[in-house]
């Protein structure tokens, strides 16, 4: 195993998307504020016309949007000495370094892809193409880790 000074990043290291997390937070807060302001702008007699079911439907829709945003925001790639953990939404997968053959992020791709030794590929949503140069640097770092830590 290489010394820590030979590695491109200090392990353990977590790669997370930046742009998506910022957008989800900003849009979520704006949507919550806008919905609350609209509700308060309605006169009381209009608010009274909404049934409990309609109110619960709007709340359920908001909770669903929150769940989707949270799933995107929690996506990450965690590199450790023992291997890589890929968290995509609510699914977590663990791979040893020797299972990863290549890491790619093609121009226009939404996220990086890990090509695995069993012939399959797995998306790595923790490295998002939306982040531009930051994502390219993260892919280079993961590639270097794969090269150095593969047994």
MDAnalysis code that builds the backbone (N, CA, C; Angstrom):
import MDAnalysis as mda
import numpy as np

u = mda.Universe.empty(453, n_residues=151, atom_resindex=np.repeat(np.arange(151), 3), trajectory=True)
u.add_TopologyAttr("name", ["N", "CA", "C"] * 151)
u.add_TopologyAttr("resid", np.arange(1, 152))
u.add_TopologyAttr("resname", ["UNK", "UNK", "UNK", "UNK", "UNK", "UNK", "UNK", "UNK", "UNK", "UNK", "UNK", "UNK", "UNK", "UNK", "UNK", "UNK", "UNK", "UNK", "UNK", "UNK", "UNK", "UNK", "UNK", "UNK", "UNK", "UNK", "UNK", "UNK", "UNK", "UNK", "UNK", "UNK", "UNK", "UNK", "UNK", "UNK", "UNK", "UNK", "UNK", "UNK", "UNK", "UNK", "UNK", "UNK", "UNK", "UNK", "UNK", "UNK", "UNK", "UNK", "UNK", "UNK", "UNK", "UNK", "UNK", "UNK", "UNK", "UNK", "UNK", "UNK", "UNK", "UNK", "UNK", "UNK", "UNK", "UNK", "UNK", "UNK", "UNK", "UNK", "UNK", "UNK", "UNK", "UNK", "UNK", "UNK", "UNK", "UNK", "UNK", "UNK", "UNK", "UNK", "UNK", "UNK", "UNK", "UNK", "UNK", "UNK", "UNK", "UNK", "UNK", "UNK", "UNK", "UNK", "UNK", "UNK", "UNK", "UNK", "UNK", "UNK", "UNK", "UNK", "UNK", "UNK", "UNK", "UNK", "UNK", "UNK", "UNK", "UNK", "UNK", "UNK", "UNK", "UNK", "UNK", "UNK", "UNK", "UNK", "UNK", "UNK", "UNK", "UNK", "UNK", "UNK", "UNK", "UNK", "UNK", "UNK", "UNK", "UNK", "UNK", "UNK", "UNK", "UNK", "UNK", "UNK", "UNK", "UNK", "UNK", "UNK", "UNK", "UNK", "UNK", "UNK", "UNK", "UNK", "UNK", "UNK", "UNK", "UNK", "UNK"])
u.atoms.positions = np.array([
    [0.825, -1.184, 0.000],
    [0.000, 0.000, 0.000],
    [0.865, 1.241, 0.000],
    [0.467, 2.242, -0.759],
    [1.254, 3.466, -0.795],
    [1.111, 4.260, 0.497],
    [2.100, 5.051, 0.766],
    [2.037, 5.928, 1.934],
    [0.970, 6.986, 1.692],
    [0.418, 7.547, 2.781],
    [-0.621, 8.571, 2.650],
    [-0.174, 9.745, 1.797],
    [1.111, 10.076, 1.836],
    [1.604, 11.227, 1.074],
    [1.549, 10.973, -0.429],
    [1.479, 9.690, -0.866],
    [1.419, 9.362, -2.281],
    [0.007, 9.459, -2.851],
    [-0.999, 9.485, -1.989],
    [-2.383, 9.492, -2.439],
    [-2.823, 10.905, -2.821],
    [-3.729, 11.020, -3.817],
    [-4.190, 12.343, -4.244],
    [-5.048, 13.056, -3.202],
    [-5.695, 12.302, -2.325],
    [-6.486, 12.874, -1.231],
    [-6.227, 12.050, 0.019],
    [-6.487, 12.632, 1.159],
    [-6.316, 11.925, 2.431],
    [-7.543, 11.042, 2.669],
    [-7.316, 9.783, 2.983],
    [-8.417, 8.839, 3.186],
    [-8.768, 8.738, 4.661],
    [-10.020, 8.573, 5.015],
    [-11.168, 8.512, 4.131],
    [-11.513, 9.891, 3.577],
    [-12.065, 9.892, 2.371],
    [-12.441, 11.138, 1.715],
    [-13.819, 10.975, 1.092],
    [-14.656, 11.991, 1.243],
    [-16.009, 11.960, 0.702],
    [-16.137, 12.967, -0.435],
    [-16.613, 12.480, -1.567],
    [-16.889, 13.327, -2.729],
    [-18.393, 13.561, -2.771],
    [-18.796, 14.828, -2.761],
    [-20.218, 15.190, -2.783],
    [-20.461, 16.218, -3.887],
    [-21.657, 16.204, -4.478],
    [-21.964, 17.232, -5.473],
    [-22.213, 18.573, -4.775],
    [-21.725, 19.644, -5.348],
    [-21.921, 20.956, -4.744],
    [-23.125, 21.670, -5.341],
    [-23.151, 21.782, -6.661],
    [-24.208, 22.541, -7.324],
    [-25.597, 22.028, -7.016],
    [-25.775, 20.724, -7.065],
    [-27.083, 20.125, -6.813],
    [-27.535, 20.393, -5.388],
    [-26.614, 20.294, -4.447],
    [-26.979, 20.530, -3.049],
    [-27.381, 21.981, -2.816],
    [-26.681, 22.911, -3.437],
    [-27.025, 24.329, -3.296],
    [-28.392, 24.602, -3.910],
    [-28.616, 24.084, -5.123],
    [-29.892, 24.306, -5.806],
    [-31.042, 23.716, -4.999],
    [-30.881, 22.501, -4.499],
    [-31.954, 21.866, -3.728],
    [-32.269, 22.673, -2.478],
    [-31.250, 23.150, -1.794],
    [-31.484, 23.939, -0.584],
    [-32.188, 25.254, -0.919],
    [-31.680, 25.978, -1.897],
    [-32.253, 27.285, -2.249],
    [-33.680, 27.130, -2.756],
    [-33.900, 26.199, -3.684],
    [-35.244, 25.999, -4.230],
    [-36.195, 25.513, -3.141],
    [-35.732, 24.625, -2.264],
    [-36.580, 24.133, -1.179],
    [-37.028, 25.248, -0.248],
    [-36.096, 26.106, 0.141],
    [-36.435, 27.222, 1.027],
    [-37.383, 28.188, 0.317],
    [-37.086, 28.511, -0.952],
    [-37.961, 29.430, -1.697],
    [-39.366, 28.852, -1.857],
    [-39.462, 27.571, -2.146],
    [-40.772, 26.943, -2.303],
    [-41.557, 26.958, -0.998],
    [-40.878, 26.685, 0.106],
    [-41.538, 26.713, 1.407],
    [-42.025, 28.120, 1.751],
    [-41.180, 29.121, 1.536],
    [-41.552, 30.506, 1.826],
    [-42.693, 30.959, 0.917],
    [-42.601, 30.640, -0.366],
    [-43.643, 31.037, -1.319],
    [-44.985, 30.382, -0.969],
    [-44.965, 29.100, -0.656],
    [-46.198, 28.401, -0.296],
    [-46.809, 28.988, 0.972],
    [-45.984, 29.245, 1.964],
    [-46.475, 29.850, 3.210],
    [-47.035, 31.248, 2.985],
    [-46.351, 32.050, 2.176],
    [-46.825, 33.411, 1.891],
    [-48.150, 33.375, 1.132],
    [-48.261, 32.452, 0.169],
    [-49.517, 32.351, -0.587],
    [-50.666, 31.936, 0.338],
    [-50.401, 30.993, 1.233],
    [-51.438, 30.545, 2.151],
    [-51.909, 31.698, 3.042],
    [-50.962, 32.458, 3.547],
    [-51.314, 33.587, 4.418],
    [-51.977, 34.720, 3.642],
    [-51.714, 34.808, 2.329],
    [-52.322, 35.858, 1.506],
    [-53.797, 35.586, 1.218],
    [-54.207, 34.334, 1.311],
    [-55.619, 34.014, 1.109],
    [-56.449, 34.595, 2.249],
    [-57.611, 35.153, 1.923],
    [-58.503, 35.593, 3.010],
    [-58.992, 34.380, 3.810],
    [-59.345, 34.574, 5.062],
    [-59.781, 33.451, 5.909],
    [-60.939, 32.644, 5.311],
    [-61.862, 33.311, 4.638],
    [-62.996, 32.565, 4.071],
    [-62.561, 31.641, 2.930],
    [-61.511, 32.008, 2.195],
    [-60.979, 31.130, 1.144],
    [-60.240, 29.957, 1.788],
    [-59.440, 30.224, 2.814],
    [-58.724, 29.157, 3.512],
    [-59.693, 28.140, 4.120],
    [-60.826, 28.609, 4.589],
    [-61.815, 27.718, 5.204],
    [-62.466, 26.781, 4.180],
    [-62.420, 27.149, 2.895],
    [-63.028, 26.318, 1.855],
    [-62.187, 25.076, 1.528],
    [-60.913, 25.075, 1.881],
    [-60.047, 23.914, 1.636],
    [-60.428, 22.796, 2.600],
    [-60.607, 21.602, 2.055],
    [-60.925, 20.450, 2.903],
    [-59.641, 19.920, 3.551],
    [-59.815, 19.105, 4.558],
    [-58.660, 18.488, 5.220],
    [-57.879, 17.635, 4.221],
    [-58.603, 16.925, 3.359],
    [-57.940, 16.087, 2.351],
    [-57.085, 16.939, 1.407],
    [-57.588, 18.094, 0.995],
    [-56.815, 18.967, 0.107],
    [-55.558, 19.500, 0.807],
    [-55.699, 19.859, 2.057],
    [-54.546, 20.335, 2.819],
    [-53.505, 19.226, 2.969],
    [-53.971, 18.015, 3.278],
    [-53.057, 16.881, 3.427],
    [-52.388, 16.525, 2.100],
    [-53.096, 16.706, 0.990],
    [-52.516, 16.434, -0.322],
    [-51.356, 17.394, -0.604],
    [-51.523, 18.654, -0.303],
    [-50.455, 19.643, -0.509],
    [-49.266, 19.323, 0.397],
    [-49.543, 18.951, 1.629],
    [-48.466, 18.598, 2.561],
    [-47.738, 17.345, 2.074],
    [-48.492, 16.333, 1.616],
    [-47.870, 15.104, 1.109],
    [-47.012, 15.396, -0.123],
    [-47.472, 16.283, -0.985],
    [-46.693, 16.671, -2.163],
    [-45.381, 17.326, -1.729],
    [-45.448, 18.195, -0.731],
    [-44.243, 18.841, -0.214],
    [-43.280, 17.846, 0.404],
    [-43.810, 16.881, 1.146],
    [-42.969, 15.852, 1.748],
    [-42.308, 15.004, 0.659],
    [-43.065, 14.701, -0.408],
    [-42.499, 13.943, -1.532],
    [-41.371, 14.695, -2.214],
    [-41.559, 15.997, -2.430],
    [-40.492, 16.812, -3.021],
    [-39.272, 16.845, -2.112],
    [-39.504, 16.955, -0.802],
    [-38.396, 16.953, 0.147],
    [-37.632, 15.629, 0.084],
    [-38.364, 14.514, 0.006],
    [-37.726, 13.191, -0.040],
    [-36.861, 13.045, -1.290],
    [-37.350, 13.543, -2.430],
    [-36.561, 13.482, -3.674],
    [-35.319, 14.370, -3.571],
    [-35.496, 15.583, -3.067],
    [-34.359, 16.487, -2.910],
    [-33.329, 15.948, -1.937],
    [-33.800, 15.374, -0.848],
    [-32.892, 14.797, 0.147],
    [-32.104, 13.641, -0.458],
    [-32.774, 12.820, -1.265],
    [-32.092, 11.685, -1.904],
    [-30.969, 12.183, -2.809],
    [-31.222, 13.230, -3.576],
    [-30.175, 13.784, -4.444],
    [-29.053, 14.420, -3.627],
    [-29.416, 15.111, -2.576],
    [-28.415, 15.816, -1.772],
    [-27.531, 14.860, -0.979],
    [-28.026, 13.676, -0.638],
    [-27.221, 12.744, 0.161],
    [-26.323, 11.861, -0.691],
    [-26.423, 11.976, -2.006],
    [-25.571, 11.176, -2.892],
    [-24.114, 11.534, -2.654],
    [-23.259, 10.490, -2.627],
    [-21.840, 10.722, -2.358],
    [-21.030, 9.491, -2.740],
    [-19.726, 9.709, -2.832],
    [-18.767, 8.638, -3.044],
    [-17.752, 8.759, -1.913],
    [-17.623, 7.699, -1.120],
    [-16.700, 7.713, 0.020],
    [-15.559, 6.748, -0.279],
    [-14.351, 7.296, -0.341],
    [-13.152, 6.483, -0.598],
    [-12.470, 6.190, 0.733],
    [-12.204, 4.895, 0.957],
    [-11.487, 4.444, 2.152],
    [-10.368, 3.521, 1.713],
    [-9.490, 3.198, 2.629],
    [-8.409, 2.257, 2.323],
    [-8.965, 0.929, 1.831],
    [-10.075, 0.497, 2.401],
    [-10.656, -0.811, 2.080],
    [-11.452, -0.823, 0.783],
    [-11.882, 0.341, 0.294],
    [-12.670, 0.388, -0.927],
    [-13.492, 1.650, -1.031],
    [-14.527, 1.561, -1.845],
    [-15.367, 2.718, -2.151],
    [-16.810, 2.408, -1.781],
    [-17.466, 3.380, -1.189],
    [-18.901, 3.295, -0.929],
    [-19.579, 4.316, -1.822],
    [-20.542, 3.866, -2.624],
    [-21.288, 4.739, -3.528],
    [-22.712, 4.839, -3.003],
    [-23.128, 6.046, -2.662],
    [-24.486, 6.283, -2.187],
    [-25.212, 7.071, -3.272],
    [-26.215, 6.433, -3.885],
    [-27.052, 7.067, -4.901],
    [-28.473, 7.123, -4.365],
    [-28.896, 8.304, -3.962],
    [-30.228, 8.420, -3.385],
    [-30.308, 7.646, -2.090],
    [-31.183, 6.649, -2.049],
    [-31.358, 5.857, -0.843],
    [-30.698, 4.480, -0.948],
    [-29.902, 4.266, -1.980],
    [-29.232, 2.971, -2.164],
    [-27.731, 3.120, -1.932],
    [-27.158, 2.188, -1.185],
    [-25.727, 2.201, -0.885],
    [-25.089, 0.921, -1.407],
    [-23.962, 1.101, -2.105],
    [-23.201, -0.049, -2.616],
    [-21.746, 0.115, -2.180],
    [-21.099, -1.022, -1.872],
    [-19.691, -1.001, -1.471],
    [-18.882, -1.849, -2.441],
    [-17.714, -1.318, -2.820],
    [-16.828, -2.012, -3.751],
    [-15.406, -1.970, -3.224],
    [-14.686, -3.054, -3.473],
    [-13.257, -3.056, -3.185],
    [-12.571, -2.364, -4.358],
    [-11.374, -1.869, -4.122],
    [-10.656, -1.132, -5.157],
    [-10.424, -1.988, -6.406],
    [-10.147, -3.278, -6.226],
    [-9.850, -4.108, -7.390],
    [-11.091, -4.447, -8.217],
    [-12.282, -4.104, -7.733],
    [-13.503, -4.305, -8.516],
    [-13.728, -3.177, -9.526],
    [-13.076, -2.043, -9.322],
    [-13.286, -0.876, -10.185],
    [-12.223, -0.859, -11.272],
    [-12.677, -0.948, -12.515],
    [-11.750, -0.939, -13.648],
    [-11.505, 0.459, -14.180],
    [-12.560, 1.275, -14.229],
    [-12.434, 2.624, -14.796],
    [-13.460, 3.550, -14.168],
    [-13.126, 4.836, -14.172],
    [-14.039, 5.883, -13.719],
    [-14.134, 6.882, -14.854],
    [-15.355, 7.118, -15.338],
    [-15.527, 8.026, -16.474],
    [-16.558, 9.100, -16.164],
    [-16.350, 10.246, -16.773],
    [-17.324, 11.343, -16.755],
    [-17.261, 11.977, -18.136],
    [-18.113, 11.514, -19.020],
    [-18.106, 12.007, -20.399],
    [-18.722, 13.400, -20.458],
    [-18.308, 14.210, -21.422],
    [-18.910, 15.545, -21.569],
    [-20.428, 15.433, -21.739],
    [-21.152, 16.197, -20.958],
    [-22.605, 16.176, -21.015],
    [-23.257, 15.129, -20.135],
    [-22.464, 14.238, -19.548],
    [-23.029, 13.214, -18.658],
    [-23.459, 13.856, -17.342],
    [-24.560, 13.373, -16.768],
    [-25.014, 13.967, -15.506],
    [-24.129, 13.621, -14.319],
    [-23.481, 12.442, -14.370],
    [-22.621, 12.030, -13.252],
    [-21.588, 11.027, -13.721],
    [-20.626, 10.755, -12.850],
    [-19.555, 9.810, -13.161],
    [-20.112, 8.385, -13.174],
    [-19.378, 7.502, -13.849],
    [-19.763, 6.090, -13.929],
    [-18.548, 5.244, -13.574],
    [-18.755, 4.237, -12.734],
    [-17.715, 3.270, -12.397],
    [-17.951, 2.021, -13.232],
    [-16.953, 1.616, -14.002],
    [-17.012, 0.351, -14.735],
    [-16.408, -0.714, -13.837],
    [-17.151, -1.799, -13.637],
    [-16.752, -2.816, -12.670],
    [-16.222, -4.071, -13.345],
    [-15.482, -4.847, -12.595],
    [-14.836, -6.055, -13.120],
    [-15.831, -7.138, -13.519],
    [-17.064, -7.078, -13.040],
    [-18.059, -8.084, -13.412],
    [-18.786, -7.729, -14.710],
    [-18.336, -6.664, -15.386],
    [-18.919, -6.264, -16.660],
    [-20.059, -5.261, -16.551],
    [-20.418, -4.884, -15.345],
    [-21.493, -3.916, -15.151],
    [-20.915, -2.525, -14.893],
    [-21.790, -1.553, -14.897],
    [-21.425, -0.179, -14.573],
    [-22.365, 0.316, -13.488],
    [-21.878, 1.222, -12.678],
    [-22.709, 1.813, -11.633],
    [-22.538, 3.329, -11.689],
    [-23.645, 4.074, -11.703],
    [-23.525, 5.522, -11.655],
    [-23.036, 5.972, -10.285],
    [-22.237, 7.011, -10.274],
    [-21.749, 7.589, -9.023],
    [-22.277, 9.020, -8.949],
    [-23.480, 9.165, -8.424],
    [-24.144, 10.465, -8.407],
    [-23.474, 11.467, -7.469],
    [-22.526, 11.026, -6.689],
    [-21.788, 11.928, -5.805],
    [-20.805, 12.811, -6.557],
    [-20.517, 12.463, -7.808],
    [-19.648, 13.277, -8.664],
    [-20.500, 13.687, -9.864],
    [-21.013, 14.901, -9.843],
    [-21.971, 15.353, -10.842],
    [-21.313, 16.243, -11.885],
    [-21.604, 15.964, -13.151],
    [-21.069, 16.740, -14.253],
    [-21.436, 18.213, -14.175],
    [-22.527, 18.512, -13.504],
    [-22.996, 19.885, -13.312],
    [-21.936, 20.746, -12.615],
    [-21.070, 20.116, -11.826],
    [-20.048, 20.850, -11.079],
    [-18.838, 21.234, -11.925],
    [-18.819, 20.841, -13.205],
    [-17.784, 21.265, -14.137],
    [-16.379, 20.824, -13.765],
    [-15.483, 21.811, -13.615],
    [-14.073, 21.539, -13.340],
    [-13.890, 20.807, -12.011],
    [-14.747, 21.088, -11.058],
    [-14.675, 20.407, -9.758],
    [-14.924, 18.910, -9.945],
    [-15.919, 18.567, -10.765],
    [-16.223, 17.159, -11.024],
    [-15.080, 16.481, -11.774],
    [-14.497, 17.180, -12.726],
    [-13.369, 16.628, -13.478],
    [-12.195, 16.336, -12.541],
    [-11.927, 17.244, -11.620],
    [-10.842, 17.041, -10.651],
    [-11.162, 15.857, -9.729],
    [-12.424, 15.723, -9.333],
    [-12.803, 14.605, -8.470],
    [-12.631, 13.270, -9.197],
    [-12.994, 13.226, -10.475],
    [-12.818, 11.988, -11.252],
    [-11.338, 11.642, -11.346],
    [-10.491, 12.648, -11.584],
    [-9.042, 12.399, -11.630],
    [-8.544, 11.842, -10.302],
    [-9.035, 12.393, -9.209],
    [-8.616, 11.913, -7.887],
    [-9.049, 10.464, -7.659],
    [-10.275, 10.129, -8.039],
    [-10.747, 8.750, -7.857],
    [-9.963, 7.806, -8.760],
    [-9.685, 8.224, -9.992],
    [-8.878, 7.390, -10.895],
    [-7.506, 7.118, -10.292],
    [-6.883, 8.155, -9.722],
    [-5.569, 7.979, -9.113],
    [-5.653, 7.025, -7.921],
    [-6.717, 7.131, -7.144],
    [-6.901, 6.212, -6.022],
    [-7.068, 4.778, -6.518],
    [-7.850, 4.600, -7.585],
    [-8.032, 3.264, -8.153],
    [-6.676, 2.704, -8.600],
    [-5.902, 3.525, -9.292],
    [-4.584, 3.072, -9.767],
    [-3.654, 2.693, -8.623],
    [-3.679, 3.496, -7.555],
    [-2.724, 3.281, -6.473],
    [-3.169, 2.220, -5.462],
    [-4.471, 2.022, -5.296],
    [-4.950, 1.120, -4.247],
    [-5.438, -0.219, -4.769],
    [-5.417, -0.414, -6.086],
    [-5.805, -1.703, -6.633],
    [-4.714, -2.701, -6.338],
    [-5.095, -3.859, -5.814],
    [-4.117, -4.885, -5.448],
    [-3.911, -5.819, -6.610],
])
